[in-house]
Amino acid sequence: MNAQTRLTKMNELGLYEIRLESIGGLGANLAGKMLAEAGVIHLGLNGSNFSSYGSEKKGSPVKAFVRFANPETKLRATSPIDEPHVVGVFHEAMLSTQNCTAGLGSDGILIVNTTKTPEEIKERTGLLAGTILCVDALGISLREKTRINTAMMGALCRVVDFLRPEAVRQIIRETFETKYPKLVESNLRTFDTGYAEGTLTTFVATNMEEGKSSIQRSKGTVLGYLTQPIGGVITNPGNSVLKDLSTSRQGYLPHFNEETCIHCAACEMHCPDFCFVWEEGEDKRGRAQQFLRGIDYQYCKGCMKCVEVCPTGSLTREREEEQYAREHAVKHSFAMVRA
């Protein structure tokens, strides 16, 4: 423990606050836990963390909250973080469906798992001022065969000056070495690469009005007792009308290689959402047979069960690039009743 670690920035309660925006399965909950433990155990700070999610965490929106305070400051706040100093977005698609930057002031920091530039993220989010760090956490995790959470923790240490990398590296080692000792070194490499890579840009308000507007984003929550919709109204339904499952996927999609497919239908039997498109044809002997033609990605949530059971490797797990699903989807040509 190092009692000399001091916070360089605090809110009116003497707290430094971090909010992680993610979906279940990407490791944001564990990342928040490890960050808080690193601050408390190895940096001598007061710290706390908790997460917020629904009844089924995997594939649904998750928020992880981390607070730090100097040793002499009592940390009693247990409410969600509405005005964070730092926001970490684990899944770029959430920028379209969630108000991830709510409460981020003009001097705030936004970290996004993306291959885009800070300028592109600034335009997409509408932020007027602040610091944006873009890091390809998914690409890093694919190379190291890990989750993206340790790469995002590395990026956090790059922009949060009191989070010393050696302290977080130590907590990563302590966390993984008991249950998953084989994953220690790969996660440490993921952390180091997340710390070293990425593009960082600070945008300064060009006039007083822009700076004022950015700060005002942090006042109040998006929904309150005066602004929330009427009870029972689903404002963003996940159904076949919107056909947008991008935020339920974890950055991967199955890729279909028709040339090596033997049309055994193992993928069809294991797919929970009937994503595969079949077409009747004739085999070499002239007998009627169903042939797999592709994947209707509008229903695919990226569970990868099809990849696991494919006997020929004709289905592989690939990174979901922007517009990939739209450009490669094979639509169902017949009417189906879908649950």
C-alpha positions in Angstrom: 0.0 0.0 0.0 1.2 3.5 -0.9 -0.4 6.1 1.3 1.3 8.9 -0.7 -1.0 8.4 -3.8 -3.2 11.5 -4.1 -6.1 12.4 -6.3 -5.4 15.3 -8.7 -9.1 16.0 -9.5 -12.2 15.6 -7.4 -15.9 16.6 -7.3 -17.6 18.5 -4.5 -17.7 15.3 -2.4 -13.9 14.7 -2.8 -14.5 11.8 -5.1 -13.0 10.8 -8.5 -15.7 8.8 -10.5 -15.4 6.4 -13.4 -18.4 4.9 -15.3 -17.9 1.9 -17.6 -20.6 1.4 -20.3 -20.7 -2.1 -21.7 -22.8 -5.2 -22.4 -22.7 -8.4 -20.3 -19.9 -10.7 -21.3 -17.2 -8.2 -22.1 -15.8 -8.0 -18.5 -16.7 -4.5 -17.4 -18.0 -5.8 -14.1 -14.7 -7.5 -13.4 -12.7 -4.5 -14.7 -14.5 -2.2 -12.2 -13.7 -4.6 -9.4 -10.0 -4.9 -10.3 -9.6 -1.1 -10.7 -11.2 -0.5 -7.2 -9.0 -3.2 -5.6 -5.9 -1.7 -7.2 -6.7 1.7 -5.8 -7.4 0.4 -2.3 -4.8 -2.4 -1.9 -1.9 -1.0 -3.9 -2.4 2.7 -3.9 -3.7 3.4 -0.5 -6.9 5.2 -1.6 -10.4 4.7 -0.5 -12.4 3.0 -3.3 -15.7 1.3 -4.1 -17.3 -0.3 -7.1 -20.6 -1.9 -8.1 -22.5 -2.7 -11.3 -26.0 -2.2 -12.6 -27.7 -4.7 -15.0 -31.0 -6.5 -15.5 -32.0 -10.0 -14.7 -29.9 -11.5 -17.5 -26.5 -9.8 -17.7 -24.9 -11.4 -20.8 -25.8 -9.5 -23.9 -27.7 -6.7 -22.1 -26.5 -3.2 -21.2 -24.2 -3.1 -18.1 -22.9 -0.1 -16.2 -20.0 -0.5 -13.8 -19.2 2.3 -11.4 -15.9 3.0 -9.7 -15.2 5.7 -7.1 -11.9 6.8 -5.5 -11.2 9.1 -2.6 -8.1 10.2 -0.7 -7.5 8.2 2.6 -8.9 11.0 4.8 -12.1 11.2 2.9 -15.0 9.0 3.8 -16.5 7.3 0.8 -20.2 6.7 1.5 -21.8 7.4 -1.9 -23.5 4.3 -3.3 -25.7 5.8 -6.0 -25.1 5.5 -9.8 -22.5 7.9 -11.2 -24.3 10.7 -13.1 -21.4 13.1 -13.6 -18.3 10.9 -14.2 -14.8 12.2 -14.7 -14.1 9.3 -17.1 -16.5 7.2 -19.3 -15.2 3.9 -20.8 -17.3 2.5 -23.6 -16.6 -1.2 -24.2 -18.8 -1.6 -27.3 -18.9 1.1 -30.0 -22.5 0.2 -31.0 -23.7 1.4 -27.6 -23.0 5.0 -28.8 -26.1 4.6 -31.1 -28.5 3.1 -28.5 -27.4 4.3 -25.1 -26.6 7.9 -23.9 -23.1 6.8 -22.9 -21.7 10.3 -22.6 -24.4 11.6 -20.3 -22.9 13.7 -17.5 -19.5 14.0 -19.1 -18.3 17.6 -18.7 -16.1 19.7 -20.9 -13.0 18.5 -19.1 -14.1 14.9 -19.0 -12.4 11.8 -20.6 -14.1 9.4 -23.0 -12.5 6.1 -23.9 -14.0 4.1 -26.7 -13.2 0.6 -28.0 -13.1 1.4 -31.7 -11.0 1.6 -34.8 -12.3 5.1 -35.5 -10.5 8.4 -34.8 -11.2 10.7 -31.9 -12.5 13.2 -34.4 -15.0 10.7 -35.8 -16.2 9.8 -32.2 -16.5 13.4 -31.3 -18.8 14.0 -34.3 -20.8 10.8 -33.5 -21.4 11.7 -29.8 -21.8 15.4 -30.2 -19.3 16.2 -27.5 -18.1 19.8 -27.8 -15.0 19.5 -25.6 -13.0 17.0 -23.6 -10.5 14.3 -24.1 -11.2 11.2 -26.3 -9.0 8.1 -26.4 -9.8 5.6 -29.1 -8.3 2.1 -28.6 -8.8 -1.0 -30.6 -9.4 -3.1 -27.5 -11.2 -5.8 -29.5 -8.4 -6.2 -32.0 -5.9 -6.5 -29.1 -8.0 -9.1 -27.3 -8.4 -11.1 -30.5 -4.6 -11.3 -30.9 -4.1 -12.3 -27.3 -7.2 -14.5 -27.0 -8.5 -12.6 -24.0 -11.5 -10.4 -23.3 -11.3 -6.6 -23.9 -11.6 -5.6 -20.3 -7.8 -5.7 -19.5 -7.1 -3.6 -22.7 -9.6 -1.0 -21.5 -8.0 -1.0 -18.1 -4.7 -0.2 -19.8 -6.3 2.7 -21.7 -7.7 4.0 -18.4 -4.3 3.9 -16.7 -3.0 6.0 -19.6 -5.4 8.9 -19.0 -6.0 8.7 -15.3 -2.7 9.9 -13.8 -3.1 8.4 -10.3 -3.8 4.9 -11.6 -0.2 3.6 -11.7 0.2 0.8 -14.3 2.3 -1.4 -12.0 -0.5 -1.4 -9.4 -3.1 -2.4 -11.9 -0.8 -5.0 -13.4 -0.3 -6.5 -10.0 -4.1 -6.8 -9.3 -4.6 -8.4 -12.7 -2.0 -11.0 -11.8 -3.5 -11.6 -8.4 -7.0 -11.9 -9.9 -6.1 -14.5 -12.6 -3.4 -16.6 -11.1 -5.6 -18.4 -8.6 -8.3 -19.7 -11.0 -6.9 -19.1 -14.4 -3.1 -19.2 -14.2 -2.7 -19.8 -17.9 -4.4 -16.5 -18.7 -2.1 -14.3 -16.5 0.5 -13.5 -19.1 -1.9 -13.0 -22.0 -4.0 -10.6 -19.9 -0.9 -8.7 -18.8 0.1 -8.3 -22.5 -3.4 -7.2 -23.3 -3.2 -4.6 -20.6 0.2 -3.3 -21.7 -0.9 -3.0 -25.4 -4.1 -1.2 -24.3 -1.9 1.2 -22.4 0.5 1.8 -25.2 -1.8 1.9 -28.2 -4.6 4.1 -29.2 -5.1 7.7 -30.4 -5.6 10.5 -27.8 -7.0 13.9 -28.7 -8.1 16.7 -26.4 -10.7 19.1 -27.8 -11.0 22.6 -26.3 -14.2 24.6 -26.5 -13.7 27.4 -29.1 -16.0 29.8 -27.2 -17.7 30.3 -23.9 -21.1 29.0 -25.2 -19.6 25.7 -26.3 -17.8 25.1 -23.0 -21.0 26.0 -21.2 -23.1 23.6 -23.3 -20.8 20.7 -22.7 -20.8 21.2 -18.9 -24.6 21.5 -18.8 -24.8 17.9 -20.2 -24.0 16.7 -16.7 -26.9 18.3 -14.9 -29.7 15.9 -14.2 -30.5 12.5 -15.5 -32.0 11.7 -18.9 -35.2 10.3 -17.3 -36.9 11.5 -14.2 -40.3 11.5 -12.7 -41.3 14.4 -15.0 -39.7 13.1 -18.2 -40.0 9.3 -18.1 -42.4 7.6 -20.5 -45.8 6.3 -19.4 -45.5 3.1 -17.5 -45.5 0.0 -19.7 -44.2 1.8 -22.8 -41.1 0.1 -24.3 -39.2 2.9 -25.9 -36.5 0.8 -27.6 -37.8 -2.7 -28.2 -35.5 -5.5 -29.2 -37.8 -7.1 -31.8 -38.1 -8.0 -35.5 -39.3 -4.5 -36.3 -36.1 -2.7 -35.5 -34.0 -5.7 -36.4 -30.9 -4.2 -34.7 -29.1 -6.7 -32.5 -25.7 -4.9 -32.8 -25.5 -4.1 -29.1 -26.3 -7.6 -28.0 -23.3 -8.9 -30.0 -19.8 -8.9 -28.4 -17.9 -7.8 -31.5 -18.0 -11.1 -33.4 -20.1 -12.7 -36.1 -19.9 -16.1 -37.7 -18.4 -16.1 -41.2 -19.7 -18.7 -43.7 -17.5 -20.4 -46.2 -19.9 -22.1 -48.7 -17.1 -23.9 -50.5 -16.3 -26.2 -47.6 -19.8 -26.6 -46.2 -21.3 -30.1 -46.3 -24.8 -28.9 -45.5 -25.1 -31.2 -42.4 -27.4 -28.7 -40.6 -25.5 -29.0 -37.3 -25.5 -25.2 -37.2 -29.3 -25.0 -37.8 -30.0 -27.4 -35.0 -27.9 -25.4 -32.5 -28.9 -21.9 -33.6 -31.3 -20.4 -31.0 -32.6 -17.7 -33.4 -33.1 -19.5 -36.8 -30.5 -17.4 -38.5 -29.5 -19.8 -41.3 -31.0 -19.5 -44.8 -31.6 -22.7 -46.7 -32.6 -23.4 -50.3 -33.9 -26.5 -51.9 -31.9 -28.1 -54.6 -30.6 -31.4 -56.0 -27.6 -33.3 -55.0 -25.2 -35.1 -57.5 -27.7 -37.9 -57.9 -30.6 -35.7 -58.6 -32.2 -36.1 -55.2 -33.9 -33.2 -53.4 -31.8 -31.7 -50.7 -31.6 -28.5 -48.6 -28.5 -26.4 -49.2 -27.2 -23.8 -46.8 -26.9 -20.4 -48.6 -25.9 -18.1 -45.8 -26.8 -16.2 -42.6 -29.5 -13.7 -42.0 -27.5 -11.5 -39.6 -30.5 -9.4 -38.6 -31.4 -12.1 -36.2 -27.9 -13.2 -35.2 -26.7 -12.2 -31.7 -23.2 -13.6 -32.1 -23.5 -16.5 -29.6 -21.0 -18.6 -31.8 -22.8 -21.9 -31.0 -22.8 -22.6 -34.7 -19.0 -22.1 -34.9 -18.5 -24.5 -32.1 -20.5 -27.4 -33.7 -19.5 -26.9 -37.3 -17.6 -30.2 -38.2 -15.7 -28.8 -41.3 -14.7 -25.3 -40.0 -17.0 -23.7 -42.6 -18.2 -21.3 -39.9 -15.5 -19.2 -38.2 -15.6 -16.5 -35.7 -14.7 -13.2 -37.2 -14.6 -9.6 -36.0 -17.7 -7.6 -36.8 -16.6 -4.7 -38.9 -19.1 -1.8 -39.4 -21.7 -2.6 -42.0 -20.4 -6.2 -42.3 -23.7 -7.7 -41.2 -25.7 -5.5 -43.6 -23.5 -6.3 -46.6 -23.1 -10.0 -46.1 -26.6 -11.0 -44.9 -28.6 -13.5 -46.9 -32.2 -12.8 -46.4 -34.9 -15.4 -45.8 -37.0 -15.7 -49.0 -40.0 -17.2 -47.4 -42.5 -16.1 -44.7 -41.7 -17.4 -41.2 -43.4 -16.9 -37.9 -40.7 -15.9 -35.5 -41.1 -15.8 -31.7 
